[in-house]
Amino acid sequence: MSDVQKIYISYNNIHKLCQKIANEILERNERPDIIIGISGGGLIPARIIRTFLKQQGQKNIPIQAIGLSLYEDMGLEDGVEKIGKEVIRTQWLDFGALSEHFDSLIGKKILIVDEVDDTRTTLHYAISELQKEVKEQQVKLNRLDEETAFSIFVLHNKDKPKRAELPKDLMESGHYLVGETVPDEWLCYPWEADDIEEHTRLAKLQGND
Ligand SMILES: O=P(O)(O)OC[C@H]1O[C@H](OP(=O)(O)OP(=O)(O)O)[C@H](O)[C@@H]1O
């Protein structure tokens, strides 16, 4: 394992990436109505970016959490054992405590946030399920003419072949927002550090500060 390159990410670095992307969003006049953080790692950038998306006189953008876990699924394909990844929902949207403006995602600008796009399995699952849910509700509530706009923000996108895709229109219209594209190495996030001082020192040495 000694040849595995570790990339250390500091809290400062994360803070600045969130600020950078928030500025891009605001410059385009696309402040989201709601942020959906993918638990657990996505909740941290979700909370930080909310600060930078706040505008005077406007209410804080609500954050909803969805919980998605990847687990290794050993299956057989054409008689050959194959390891795949399956996504399990551990938590989903809950509009219960929000105002009447938030009975659904229909017609909203939605920002989905996660810390890393690795194989893309999680993000693919999240946006497909959310889009499906919006469509079903539009039919049910007869609100077919309202346009719902999804964006995705990740701190890091790993430059590697992906196992799943994101909607073409979202990618091509610049609504897939990446703090930084990184090589396919081991990303060490600060919330996992035993020794945060040493972690931050290493991140600084690598320029991730
Ligand atoms: O692009 P993918 O290959 O789908 O991987 C990315 C996902 O993996 C991590 O979640 P993890 O289940 O490890 O949990 P955590 O967020 O709680 O750390 C990460 O937070 C992403 O959600």
Ligand as a Chemical Component Dictionary entry (heavy atoms), coordinates in Angstrom:
data_LIG
# 
_chem_comp.id                   LIG 
_chem_comp.type                 NON-POLYMER 
_chem_comp.pdbx_formal_charge   0 
_chem_comp.three_letter_code    LIG 
# 
loop_
_chem_comp_atom.comp_id 
_chem_comp_atom.atom_id 
_chem_comp_atom.alt_atom_id 
_chem_comp_atom.type_symbol 
_chem_comp_atom.charge 
_chem_comp_atom.model_Cartn_x 
_chem_comp_atom.model_Cartn_y 
_chem_comp_atom.model_Cartn_z 
_chem_comp_atom.pdbx_ordinal 
LIG O1  O1  O 0 -19.006 8.297  -6.335 1  
LIG P1  P1  P 0 -19.221 7.116  -5.419 2  
LIG O2  O2  O 0 -18.336 5.952  -5.762 3  
LIG O3  O3  O 0 -20.649 6.738  -5.336 4  
LIG O4  O4  O 0 -18.716 7.518  -3.988 5  
LIG C1  C1  C 0 -19.001 8.718  -3.375 6  
LIG C2  C2  C 0 -19.733 8.524  -2.091 7  
LIG O5  O5  O 0 -18.946 7.776  -1.178 8  
LIG C3  C3  C 0 -18.851 8.479  0.057  9  
LIG O6  O6  O 0 -19.858 8.077  0.918  10 
LIG P2  P2  P 0 -19.705 6.997  2.068  11 
LIG O7  O7  O 0 -20.790 5.982  1.880  12 
LIG O8  O8  O 0 -18.302 6.492  2.107  13 
LIG O9  O9  O 0 -20.087 7.732  3.396  14 
LIG P3  P3  P 0 -19.848 9.118  4.128  15 
LIG O10 O10 O 0 -20.315 10.222 3.233  16 
LIG O11 O11 O 0 -20.726 8.971  5.297  17 
LIG O12 O12 O 0 -18.411 9.237  4.472  18 
LIG C4  C4  C 0 -19.087 9.915  -0.310 19 
LIG O13 O13 O 0 -19.617 10.664 0.754  20 
LIG C5  C5  C 0 -20.023 9.866  -1.467 21 
LIG O14 O14 O 0 -21.356 9.975  -1.053 22 
# 
loop_
_chem_comp_bond.comp_id 
_chem_comp_bond.atom_id_1 
_chem_comp_bond.atom_id_2 
_chem_comp_bond.value_order 
_chem_comp_bond.pdbx_ordinal 
LIG O1 P1  DOUB 1  
LIG P1 O2  SING 2  
LIG P1 O3  SING 3  
LIG P1 O4  SING 4  
LIG O4 C1  SING 5  
LIG C1 C2  SING 6  
LIG C2 O5  SING 7  
LIG C2 C5  SING 8  
LIG O5 C3  SING 9  
LIG C3 O6  SING 10 
LIG C3 C4  SING 11 
LIG O6 P2  SING 12 
LIG P2 O7  DOUB 13 
LIG P2 O8  SING 14 
LIG P2 O9  SING 15 
LIG O9 P3  SING 16 
LIG P3 O10 DOUB 17 
LIG P3 O11 SING 18 
LIG P3 O12 SING 19 
LIG C4 O13 SING 20 
LIG C4 C5  SING 21 
LIG C5 O14 SING 22 
# 
